[in-house]
Amino acid sequence: MSVCIVGWGHTKFGKLEDQGVEDLLVAAANEAMADAGVGAEDIDAIYVATFNAGMSEQDFISSLALQVSDAFRFTPSTRVENACGSGSAAVFQAANAIEAGRARRVLAIGVEKMTHLSSGDVGRCLSRASYMPEEGDQGLTFPGIFGVVAGKYFQKYGDQSDALAHIAAKNHKNGSVNPLAHMQKDFGFDFCRAESDKNPIVAGPLKRTDCSMISDGAAAIVLTDEDTAQSHDKAIAFRARTQANDFLPMSKRDVTAFDGPKTAWAKGLEEAGVSLEDLSLVETHDCFTIAELIQYEAMGLAAPGKGAQVLADGTVYKDGKLPVNPSGGLKAKGHPVGATGVSMHVMAARQLMNEADEMQVKDAKLAGIFNMGGAAVANYLSILERVK
């Protein structure tokens, strides 16, 4: 049984001082249901993604979804968490419920409220997605962890500072036309490449422009089976959904290889019966620019250590053979952790429906979505196509 996305909602991402977790969740859910043309009485189950880890005092969040409508009372609602992959985890659980015949229509919501905390406090909360006996004991936050990843990659393959700056500049240019993005500014390569007071070194070789932003936001989608989807105005089907978890300790794996993402991609392409050449675009998890660079290699777009080549030849730009992050990615769009995976599915679905406005990739037919939790630990790959 194929599962389809039939509606979506997406708040703006950014520093949203006047909106809390409940406000964001309710707004995204209402928009998604209105877009799908359904009411609360049509939804059989709800999955809510949030990482939290101390960022919000409201840790028990599943029944906040019932604030969307009194008609949701007694509807099963479950919180889903898998670090930065939480959003995709909620989407996958929703799809599983439909495939199992336990639900006809399911609402998947991702939400996070982060900007009310200091960057140091957010960093400490996010560090709980690392292996505490090792990375935690070293006092590494995620910029530090990916600084280590970048340092090891540079040692192995040479200085890639130009490539990282090209990724940052590409994604900020793409995000500059995304009205939902946290940062809508085209910084250009020179600014992203140069260390400066406005772009200081953060960790290892990573500068501020190499790091995704702390953001607030929410996104939601309505899913159903393919037969039911025919009664809706639009339907985006999953050609593939794959998940591959790797070891949590960085010491147990080669952090420059991203074997978990590589496995998820290989299984997903096989399940979908397609190759990378068949994809029209990819939304990928650029929490740090080094992550996007290594993901080029993990997905098979470039050989190990050669990720910079697909920037040099233009492949991953919006007008290239395989545009990567036409939405601006986490780098420009922002990274409200629990919302990110759902947001990626929304952005890809909009592309396939030709509803992406200035972000639109011409003739988009198939979209790949890669979302990961931790440093390439919980890895989710979706391949979507329009069926209506």
C-alpha positions in Angstrom: 0.0 0.0 0.0 1.4 3.4 -1.0 1.1 6.2 1.5 0.5 9.8 0.3 0.8 13.3 1.7 -2.4 15.2 0.9 -1.9 18.4 2.8 0.7 20.5 4.6 1.3 23.4 6.9 4.4 25.3 7.8 5.0 28.3 10.1 7.8 30.8 9.4 11.0 29.7 11.1 13.0 32.2 13.1 13.1 34.0 16.4 9.4 34.0 17.1 9.2 35.7 20.5 5.4 36.0 20.7 4.8 32.3 19.9 5.3 29.3 22.2 5.3 25.6 21.4 1.5 25.3 21.6 1.0 28.3 19.3 3.4 27.0 16.7 2.0 23.4 16.8 -1.6 24.5 16.5 -0.9 26.9 13.6 1.0 24.3 11.5 -1.6 21.6 12.2 -4.6 23.8 11.3 -2.9 24.9 8.1 -2.2 21.3 7.1 -5.7 20.1 7.8 -7.2 23.1 5.9 -4.8 22.3 3.0 -5.9 18.7 2.9 -9.6 19.7 3.3 -10.2 17.6 6.4 -11.4 18.3 9.9 -10.3 16.8 13.2 -13.0 14.2 12.9 -11.3 12.8 9.8 -7.9 12.2 11.6 -7.5 8.8 13.2 -4.1 9.3 14.9 -1.5 12.0 15.6 2.3 11.9 15.9 4.1 14.8 17.3 7.9 15.3 17.0 10.0 17.3 19.4 13.5 16.9 20.7 13.2 19.3 23.7 15.9 17.9 26.0 15.2 20.7 28.4 14.5 23.5 26.0 10.9 23.7 27.0 9.4 23.1 30.4 6.4 21.4 28.7 8.0 18.0 28.1 4.8 16.0 27.8 3.6 17.3 24.5 1.5 14.7 22.6 -1.9 15.9 23.9 -1.0 19.5 23.1 -2.1 18.5 19.6 -5.7 18.2 21.0 -5.5 22.0 21.5 -6.0 22.2 17.7 -9.7 21.2 18.0 -12.0 19.9 20.8 -13.0 17.2 18.2 -9.5 15.7 18.7 -10.5 14.6 22.2 -9.7 10.8 22.6 -7.8 10.7 19.3 -4.5 8.7 19.8 -1.6 11.1 19.9 2.0 10.0 20.5 5.3 12.0 20.9 8.1 10.8 18.7 11.8 11.6 19.4 15.0 10.7 17.5 17.2 13.7 18.0 17.3 15.9 14.9 15.6 13.2 12.9 12.5 13.4 15.1 10.4 15.0 12.4 11.0 12.2 9.9 10.5 9.7 12.7 6.9 11.1 13.2 6.3 11.0 9.5 7.4 7.4 9.3 5.3 6.4 12.3 2.3 8.0 10.7 3.0 6.1 7.4 3.5 2.8 9.4 0.1 3.2 11.0 -1.6 3.7 7.6 0.2 0.7 6.1 -0.7 -1.5 9.0 -4.4 -0.6 8.5 -4.7 0.9 11.9 -5.5 4.4 10.6 -6.9 6.0 7.4 -5.7 9.6 7.9 -2.9 10.6 10.2 -1.5 14.0 11.2 2.3 14.3 11.7 3.5 17.5 13.4 7.0 18.6 14.2 7.7 21.5 16.5 10.5 23.1 18.5 10.9 26.3 20.6 14.6 27.3 21.0 15.3 31.0 20.8 14.2 31.9 24.2 17.3 30.3 25.6 20.9 31.5 25.3 23.0 29.8 22.6 25.0 28.2 25.4 21.9 26.7 27.0 20.7 25.4 23.6 24.1 23.9 22.9 24.0 22.0 26.2 20.5 20.7 25.5 21.4 19.6 22.0 24.6 17.9 23.3 22.4 15.3 24.9 22.0 13.8 21.3 25.6 12.8 21.5 27.2 9.9 23.4 27.5 11.3 26.8 30.2 9.0 28.2 32.6 10.2 25.4 31.6 13.3 23.6 29.7 14.6 26.6 32.6 14.1 29.0 34.8 16.0 26.5 32.3 18.9 26.8 31.6 18.9 23.1 28.5 20.6 21.9 27.3 19.9 18.3 29.4 22.7 16.7 32.4 21.1 18.5 31.4 17.6 17.3 31.1 18.7 13.7 34.2 20.8 14.1 35.9 17.5 14.9 34.3 15.8 11.8 35.5 18.7 9.6 39.0 18.6 11.1 39.3 14.8 10.4 37.9 15.3 6.9 40.4 18.0 6.2 43.2 15.9 7.5 42.2 13.0 5.3 41.3 14.9 2.1 42.9 18.3 2.4 41.5 21.8 3.2 37.9 22.0 2.1 37.2 25.6 3.3 36.3 26.8 -0.2 33.8 23.9 -0.6 32.1 24.7 2.7 31.9 28.4 1.8 30.3 27.5 -1.5 27.7 25.3 0.3 26.9 28.1 2.7 26.6 30.7 -0.1 24.5 28.4 -2.2 22.0 27.7 0.6 21.8 31.3 1.7 21.1 32.3 -1.9 18.4 29.7 -2.2 16.9 30.7 1.2 16.8 34.4 0.2 13.7 33.7 -1.8 12.0 31.4 0.8 9.6 33.6 2.8 9.4 30.9 5.5 13.2 30.9 6.1 14.8 32.2 9.2 17.5 34.0 7.2 16.5 35.5 3.9 19.8 37.0 2.8 22.2 36.2 0.0 25.6 36.5 1.7 27.8 35.5 -1.2 30.9 33.3 -1.3 33.4 35.9 -0.2 31.6 36.7 3.1 31.1 33.0 3.8 34.8 32.1 3.0 36.5 34.9 5.0 36.9 34.8 8.8 35.7 38.1 10.2 34.1 39.8 13.2 30.7 38.9 11.7 31.8 35.5 10.6 34.1 34.2 13.3 35.5 30.7 13.8 33.1 28.6 15.9 34.8 25.2 16.2 37.6 23.6 14.4 37.6 25.0 10.8 33.9 25.8 11.0 32.8 29.5 10.9 29.5 30.9 11.8 28.2 30.6 8.2 29.0 26.9 8.4 26.4 26.4 11.2 22.6 26.2 11.0 20.7 28.6 13.1 18.8 28.1 16.4 15.2 28.6 15.4 11.6 28.3 16.5 9.0 26.8 14.2 6.6 24.0 13.3 5.5 22.0 10.2 2.7 19.5 9.7 1.5 17.0 7.1 -1.7 15.0 6.6 -1.1 11.4 5.3 -3.4 8.8 4.0 -3.5 5.7 1.8 -3.3 6.1 -2.0 -6.9 5.1 -2.6 -8.2 7.7 -0.1 -5.8 10.2 -1.6 -7.7 10.2 -4.8 -10.5 12.1 -3.1 -8.1 14.9 -2.2 -7.0 17.7 -4.5 -3.4 16.6 -4.4 -1.4 13.6 -3.5 2.4 13.1 -3.1 3.3 9.4 -2.7 6.3 7.8 -1.0 8.2 5.8 -3.5 10.5 4.8 -0.6 11.0 5.2 3.1 14.2 3.8 4.7 15.9 4.2 8.1 19.4 3.2 9.1 20.7 3.8 12.6 24.5 3.7 13.3 26.5 3.5 16.5 26.1 6.4 18.8 29.7 6.7 19.9 31.8 8.5 17.3 34.8 6.3 18.4 33.1 3.2 16.9 32.9 4.5 13.3 34.7 6.6 10.7 32.9 10.0 11.1 34.2 11.2 7.7 32.4 8.4 5.9 28.7 8.7 7.0 28.0 5.0 6.6 24.5 5.3 8.1 23.4 7.9 5.5 25.1 5.9 2.8 23.1 2.8 3.8 19.8 4.7 4.0 20.4 6.2 0.6 21.3 2.8 -1.0 18.3 1.1 0.5 16.0 3.9 -0.5 17.0 4.1 -4.1 16.7 0.3 -4.4 13.2 0.4 -2.8 12.1 3.2 -5.2 13.7 1.5 -8.2 15.4 4.7 -9.2 18.9 6.1 -9.4 20.2 9.6 -8.4 19.9 10.6 -12.0 16.2 10.2 -11.8 15.8 12.6 -8.9 14.8 16.2 -9.6 16.0 17.6 -6.3 17.2 16.7 -2.8 16.4 18.3 0.5 19.3 17.2 2.8 20.3 17.7 6.4 22.9 20.6 6.3 23.0 21.2 10.1 26.6 22.1 9.3 28.1 22.6 5.8 30.5 19.8 6.4 27.5 17.5 6.8 26.2 18.5 3.4 29.6 18.0 1.8 29.9 14.4 3.2 26.3 13.6 2.3 27.2 14.3 -1.4 29.5 11.3 -1.1 27.1 9.2 1.1 24.3 9.5 -1.5 26.7 8.5 -4.3 26.9 11.8 -6.0 30.6 12.0 -5.5 33.4 9.6 -4.6 34.9 9.7 -1.0 36.8 12.9 -0.6 35.5 14.3 -3.9 32.4 16.1 -2.7 33.8 19.5 -3.7 33.6 18.4 -7.4 29.8 18.6 -7.5 30.0 22.2 -6.3 32.7 23.0 -8.9 30.8 21.6 -11.8 27.5 23.1 -10.7 25.6 19.8 -10.1 24.0 20.8 -6.8 23.0 24.3 -7.6 19.4 25.2 -8.4 20.0 25.1 -12.1 22.2 22.0 -11.9 21.6 18.4 -12.6 20.5 17.7 -9.0 19.7 20.8 -7.0 20.4 20.3 -3.3 18.5 22.3 -0.7 16.5 24.6 -3.0 14.6 25.7 0.1 17.8 27.1 1.7 18.2 24.0 3.8 18.8 24.1 7.6 21.5 26.6 6.9 19.2 29.4 5.8 15.7 28.0 6.6 16.7 27.3 10.2 16.8 24.2 12.4 14.0 24.0 14.9 15.0 20.4 15.7 11.7 18.6 16.0 10.2 20.4 13.0 13.0 19.9 10.6 12.2 16.5 9.1 8.5 17.5 8.6 9.6 20.8 7.1 11.7 18.9 4.5 8.8 16.8 3.5 6.6 20.0 3.1 9.3 21.7 1.0 9.7 18.7 -1.3 6.0 18.2 -1.7 5.6 21.9 -2.7 8.2 21.4 -5.3 6.5 18.3 -6.8 3.1 20.2 -6.9 4.8 23.2 -8.6 3.9 25.3 -5.6 7.4 26.4 -4.6 7.2 29.9 -6.1 10.7 31.4 -6.5 12.2 28.3 -5.0 10.7 26.2 -7.8 13.0 23.6 -9.5 11.8 23.3 -13.1 9.9 20.1 -14.0 10.3 18.5 -10.6 9.1 14.9 -10.7 11.0 13.0 -7.9 12.4 14.4 -4.7 14.8 12.9 -2.2 14.7 13.9 1.5 17.5 13.0 3.9 17.1 13.9 7.6 19.5 12.7 10.3 19.6 12.7 14.1 22.9 13.2 15.8 26.2 13.0 13.9 24.9 10.6 11.2 23.3 8.3 13.8 19.6 8.1 13.1 19.2 8.4 9.3 16.0 8.8 7.4 15.6 8.7 3.6 12.3 9.5 1.7 11.7 9.5 -2.0 8.5 11.3 -3.1 6.6 11.6 -6.3 3.4 13.3 -7.3 0.5 11.0 -8.2 -2.2 13.6 -8.4 
